[in-house]
Amino acid sequence: MNKLLCCALVFLDISIKWTTQETFPPKYLHYDPESSRQLMCDKCPPGTFLKQPCTGRRKTVCAPCPDHYYTDTWHTSDECLYCSPVCKELQYVKQECNRTHNRVCECEEGRYLELEFCLKHRSCPPGFGVLHPDMTLCEEAFFRFAVPTKLTPNWLSVLVDNLPGTKVNAESIERIKRRHNSREQTFQLLKLWKHQNKDQDMVKKIIQDINLCENTVRRHIGHMNLTFEQLLKLMESLPGKKVTTEDIEKTVKTCKSSEQLLKLLSLWRIKNGDQDTRKGLLHALKHLKTYHFPKTVTQSLKKTIRFLHSFTMYRLYRKLFLGMIGNQVHSLKISCL
């Protein structure tokens, strides 16, 4: 490893530690009407809700969440979150709901979650392994921060060496290199690594936050109820290789209206691995103006684009992903001195 890379890793390690330092318990700013002062109050821990904020004479008062409700982070909310409903068909309860965790459902063995359905895995032919090519909008939005502005020839190897947990094997890396361009290689590597390490605590947190992101995207997109003609125009407006009319017809027949656009965007991304979906939607919006699309549809698309590009996604990346790699970088720093 050359000196320039070592120096960069040392700087990254220092910056991560500086940006992730927090007081404990975590604090928040609260205006106290009794003293007319801004106070630094303790946040409430997981499993509780904020009953009373602190005052000049009393600390923050937190109370336990009632049955079927939870909170899983330090927070300032005066109510707990309601646990997810029972698991869907072909799913089982991996972890039951309690005061500090939501209910976790997983598809049965041999199936994977696509939107809200547990679909069967396809068998790979002899000589091939699983690459997990499908990527959600939120995975793309999260992982894009890991792609450097200027890619070096050995970037993928550096990333593989620094990712904790179970390593992606050399055969899978070579297949990723053969099938994808430089930018997409990083996405596919991280997705495969996430799948292989899904039982690690830090990766569980990444998966949980990506799922929360996807729920937000569904809220923006799921209520559109686009007609077949509108879906056709929208997919035609995206740049690059087009999703076929046959695929759109099949999606309309087999998917709920709230899931159709997400499924079609997934198909478009598979065909256009070198494209950024967020930029593709921006491109489509410009062309949709000539088709007089309903204002509610264009507004929902704009909200989705803004959310996927938001600082929230970047902070999530810094908090979870960089913090995790930072531990590995620290050990590299020692070997470089």
CORZITA-V578525 format. One record per run of one state. SS is the DSSP state (~ for helix, > for strand, _ for the rest). FROM is the first residue (numbers start at 0). TO is the last residue. If there is no record, write none. Layout:
[[SS FROM TO] [SS FROM TO]]
This chain:
[[_ 0 1] [~ 2 19] [_ 20 25] [> 26 31] [_ 32 35] [> 36 41] [_ 42 42] [> 43 43] [_ 44 46] [> 47 51] [_ 52 59] [> 60 63] [_ 64 67] [> 68 69] [_ 70 73] [> 74 74] [_ 75 79] [> 80 81] [_ 82 89] [> 90 94] [_ 95 96] [> 97 97] [_ 98 99] [> 100 100] [_ 101 102] [> 103 106] [_ 107 109] [> 110 113] [_ 114 115] [> 116 119] [_ 120 135] [~ 136 145] [_ 146 153] [~ 154 161] [_ 162 168] [~ 169 178] [_ 179 180] [~ 181 195] [_ 196 199] [~ 200 220] [_ 221 226] [~ 227 236] [_ 237 243] [~ 244 253] [_ 254 255] [~ 256 270] [_ 271 275] [~ 276 290] [_ 291 293] [~ 294 307] [_ 308 309] [~ 310 335] [_ 336 336]]
